[in-house]
Amino acid sequence: MSIIFPFLKKYRVAAGFALLMMLVELAVELSQPLLISKIIDDGIRQRDLSVVWLWGGILVASAALAFSAGILSSFFASHASQGFGFDLRDKLYAKVQSFSYEAFNRFAASTLITRLTGDVTQLQDMIFTGLRFMSRIPLVVVGSVIMGLIVQWRLGIILALTVPVMIVCLFVLMRRSSRMFRAVQGKLDGVNGVLQENLTGIRLIRVFVRMGYETGRFARYSGELMRSTVSALRLTETTMPFILLVMNGGILALLWLGRIQITSGTATQGQTVAVINYSLRTIGGLSALSGVVAAYSRSFASGLRISEVLAVTDTEETGSRPESAAAERLRGEVRFKGVEFRYPGSDITALSDVSFAVRPGERVAIMGATGSGKSSLVGLIPRLYEQTDGTITVDGVDTRRMDLALLRGSIG
């Protein structure tokens, strides 16, 4: 994940404004229950209509301010997340273009497509959610608890006791769901792989009447994706009833204790309403947090998959030829000296102790049975693969020291 976050530096100003507007919106929202308390205790109970109009007007103005700040926060968060997604996708595509054949063998085409599309979108959504909600929700919860304790500490203590239980549950959920959503993305790779093979080889499938087999094969992979997704979503969705149960139990305790405090005179009706309002905001925050945790779990899994692509070091530095090099031509003398080659990850030697020379202008036929290494031999000349041992020279220069653009541009 550390490879990915530098892409956000370009949009740090927009991200900063999004967070600033979010803090303004949050501060206004946390002050509203206190204003409602003033309206009830100083206006309605005292039958003073001027106080009701005064604090009511302030409440309406604060709501308009929070609404405006929320819109600006969403605008800047969208700008940062969309720009982040564009840059990351562009960098990934350039990275894949620079892969050597050995690096391509590590990733199936289907998984690269998924990582450049679905996984980038997951991270893009996570950036927006993080700027707009993920950083806001903990502040709403903590701020509501603090304000509840300030308004009436005897009632606020109930709120302060229930919140840690919810946070521990969500932390456990995040750890488990992250692993499950990574498995979901792997299953999605499998579905995309089967789909790509079927669309590419549709003529052969029809010629050999394999439609039924391929349909069943796709259904099998799609079923595995469905079961993995259902298991992951079931885990995240079952936490919501538990959160509501505990928080609603806390509200019932607040109502019961609030009635006792009002009767004894240690709390006012306005204070009780304010603390209950803060409890409802805490419930809303924790309810949204469970969805954010699920989104974060999916994006974390996607981030790891993207990091695997960005971390690949086996790339080809083709460079760009200067204009003067366009006129440069290789004579075409090719020499193999004791060349040995094994495909990456294989113990089988495809070529062993191959030595020959081809002079400029000569035509050479390479003959052999299927699998004898003809294509492997030819592929070593433009460095589609690197030989395991020995040297290959063109015009007396080791191909490993030649500019790839020049070498490959001279091969027909």
N, C-alpha and C positions, 0 to 999 in steps of 0.2 A: 504493500500500500504506500510505502514511502516514495516509491517511484512515481506515483500518480499525482500526489498533492502539489508538487512543483508547478503543475499546469494551472493551478489556481492563482499563482503569483501575479499573472497578467491582469487578473480581475479582482485584485485585493481592494481597490477603491470601491467598486460596485458592491462587493461583499461587505465592506465596512459600512457603507450607507444602508444596506439592507439590515444589518444588525442594529445600527443606530435607530432606524425607524421602528424596528421591532421593540427596542427598549422603550421608546416613547409610547408606543401602543400599550406595552405591558404596564408601564407606570400609571397610565391613565386608567386602565382596567382595574388595577389593584386599588385605586382610590375610590372607585365607584361604590362598593359596598359601604365604605365609610360615609360617603355622601348620603346614601340611602338611610343609614343609621341616624344622621343628623336630621333628615326630613321627618323621620318617624318620631324621634324623641323631642326635638325642639320645635317641630312644626305641627304635626298631626296631633300628638298627645297634648300639646299646649294650646291647640286650636288657634295657632298663629299662621294665617294664610300667607303673610308676607315672607316668613321664613321658608314656607313650602315653595313659593315662587322663586325665591333667591337660590336656594340649594337645588331646586329642580332645574332652573336655568343653567346653573353651573354643570349639572349632570348631563343635560342635553349638549352643551358646548363640549364637554369632555368626550362624549360619545362621538361627536363629529370629528374631533381631533384624532381619536383612536382610529376611526374609519379611514381618514386621510393617510395617517401614518402606515396603516396596514396595506393600503394600495401601493404606496411608494416602496414599502419593504418588498412586496411581491414583485414589483417592476424590477428593482435592482437585483433581487435574488434570481429572477428569470434570466436577466442579462448575463449574470455570472455563470449560471449553470449551463445555459445554452452555448455560451462561448467556450466554456470548459469542455463540453461534449464535442464541439467542432474541432478544437485543437487536439484533443486526445484521439479522436477518430482519425484525424489527418496524420498524426504521428504514428499511430498503429499501422495505417496503410503503408506509409513510407517504410516502416520497419519490416513489414511482411515483404515488400518489394525488394528489400536488401538481403533477404534470407538466402543462404546457400542451400543447395539440394539437401545437404545433411540436416539443416535446420527444418526444412520443409517436411522431412520424414518424421519429425517429432510431433507435428500437429496435422490432424486431418483437415481437409478443406472445409468440412462442415463446422468443425469447432472454431476455425479462424473466422468464418462468417458470423457465427454466433457471438464471438468475442468482439468483433467490430461493430455489431449492431445491438443485439440484446443486452450484452454486458455493459457496453458504453452507456446505453440508455438507462440502465439501472443506476450507474454511478451519477449520471446527469441528474436523475430524479432525486438521488440522495443528497446531492449538493443543494438543490433547491429546498428540499425538505429540511436539511440541516440549517440553512440560513433562515428559513421562514418559521419552522416549527421545532426542530430538534433542540435548538438552543433556547427557544422560548418556553417550552413545556416545563423543563426543570425549574426555571425561574418563576413560572406561574405557581408551581407546587410549593416551592420554598417560600416565595413571597406571600402566598395565601396563608401558610402556617404561621409565618412571622406576624402578619397583620392580624390574624385571628388571636394570637397571644397578646398583641398590643391592645386590641379592642376589649377583650375580656379573657384574661389568662385562664380562668377556671374552665371556660368552655373551649378555649383554644388548645388546652392540653390533650383533649380527646383527639382532635385533629392531628396533633403532633405525634401521637402514639400509633395511629393507623397508617400514616404515610410510609414509615420505614419498612413495614411489612410488605407493602406493595412494591417498593423499590427492590427489595431482595428477590421477590418473585419475578419481576421483570428482568433482573440481571441473570437469573438462572435460565429464563426463557431465551434471552438473547444468545447465550452460549450454545444452547442446544439447537436452536433454530438456525444458527449460522452454519453448522455442519449439515443440517438437513437440506437447506437451500443450495448449498454447494453441490450436493448430490443431485438436486433437481436440475441444475444447470448442466451437469454431466449427462443426465438422461435426455435433455433437450439436444445436446450435441449428437446423441445417437439417433434421435428422430430426424434431425436435419441431414445426417449422413445417409440414412436409408432413402430419404426423399431425394437427395441429390443423385444417388446412384440410380434410382428408378427413372428420374427425368432424363438423365444422361443416356441411359441404355434402354429407353422405351422401345426402340425398334427391335432390339434383340429379345426383349421380354415378350413382345407380341409374336415374333417369329417362332420362338420356342414354346409359346403358349404357357408362359409362367406367370400370368396375371394373378391367378388365385394364390400361388405361393407368395408372390411379392406383396399382395394385399394382406395376407396373414402375417407376413414378416413385419410390415409396417404397423399393423394392429398390435403386435406383440411389443414393439418398442414404444408405441404410443401409450399402451396400457401401463408400461413401467413408469413412463413420465407422469401419467395420471395418478398412479398410486403414490409415487414419491411426493407429488405436489399436494395431494390430499392429506398425506401424513404431516407434511410441514405446516399446512394451513390449519389442520386440526389442532396442532400444538399451540399455534398463536391465537386461534379463536377461542379456545377453551379458557384462556386466562381472563377474558373479558367478564364472563359471569362471576368469576371468583373476585375480581376487583370490585365489581358493582355490589356483590354481597357484603364484602367487608366495609366498603365506604357507606353503603346505605345503613348498615348496622351502626356505623359511627354517627350518622345523621340522626337515627332514632335515639341514640344515647344523648346527642346534643339537645334534641327536643325535650327529652325527659329531664335532663339536668337543667336545661334552660327554664323550664316551668318552675322547678324548685328554686332556682336563683332569682327569678322574677318575683315569686311569692315572698321570698325572704328579703327582697330589696337589694341584693348584692349585684344584680344585673338588670338592665333595662330591656324593654322589648326591642328597641332599635339595635342594641348590642347583640342580642340573640339572633335577630334576622341577619345582621352583618356576618356573624361567624358561620351561620348556616350557608349564606351566600358564598363565603370563601370555601366552605366544604364542597359546594356544588362545582365551583371552579376547579377545585382539586380533582374531583371525580372526572370532570371533562378533560383535564390535562392528562391524568393517568390513563383514561380511555384512549385518548389520541396517542399517548406514548406507546401503548401496546402495538398499535398499527405502525408507528414510526420504528419501533424495535424490529418488527417483521421486515419492513423495508430496508432497514440498516443491515439486517442479517443477509438479505439477498444481495445488497450492494457490496457487502464485505466479501462475500463469496465471489462476486463478479470482479472485484478489485484484485483479488488474488490471481484469478485467471488472466486478467489483463497484464498484471505484473510479470507473469510467466513469459508472456510474449515480449514485453519490453526488455526483460532481463537477458534475452538470448544474445550471446556475444558472437555466435557463428554466423557472421554476415559477410557479404561481398562488398568490398569497397571499389566500386566500378569507377567512381570519379567522373569527371567531365573532361573530354578532350578539348584542348585549345584548337582554334580554327586552323592553325598551321599544321596540326597533326593530321588533319583530314587528308592532306596530300601524301602523308607517309604511308608506305606500303611495305609489307613484309614479303621477303622473297619466298618463304614457305618451306624452308628446310626443317623437317621435323625429325627429332631423334629421341628414342626411348632407350634408357640405360638401366638395366636391372630393375624395371618397374614392377612393383607388387601392389595389389589393391584389394581391399576388403570393404564391403559396404558398411557404413556406420551401424554399430550394434550387432554385427554378424561376425561369427568366427570362421565362416567359409571364405577361402581365398578365391576371388573372382579372376584375378590375374597374378601370375607368379613368374618372376625373372624374365620379363619381356624386354627384349632389346632389338631394335631395328632402326634403320635410317631411311628417310624418304627425301630425295633431292628435289629442288624446285623443278616443276614441270612434269614430274613423274606421276603416273597413275598407278595406284596400288589397290588391289582387291583383297578384302579381308573375308576369309571364308571360315566356316565352322558350324557345328551343330547348334541347335537352340540351347541357350544358356551357357555357351562356351566363353562368353565375355566380349563379343564383337562390339556391342553398343557401349559396354563399359570402357573398352579401350578408346573408342572414338570420343566418348564423353570426357575423358581425362585431358584431351588436348585443349579445349576451351575452358578447362577448370570448372566444369559442372560439378565435379568431385575432385578432391585432392588425393593423390596417390599415397598409399601407406608407406612405401619405400621406393628408392630409386629417384631418378631425375628425368624430366621431360624438357627438352629445349626446342625453341623455335628460332631459327637463324642464330644458333649458338647461345641464346639467352634463356636462362631458366624461366619457365612460364610463371613460377610463383613470384618472380620479381618483375613481371611485365604488367603494364597497365591493362586491366581487363577490357576497358572500352576499345583499346587498340587491338588487343588479341582477338576478341570476338568479332570486332568490326572487319577483321581481315579474313574471316572464315565464311565461306559460302555454304 
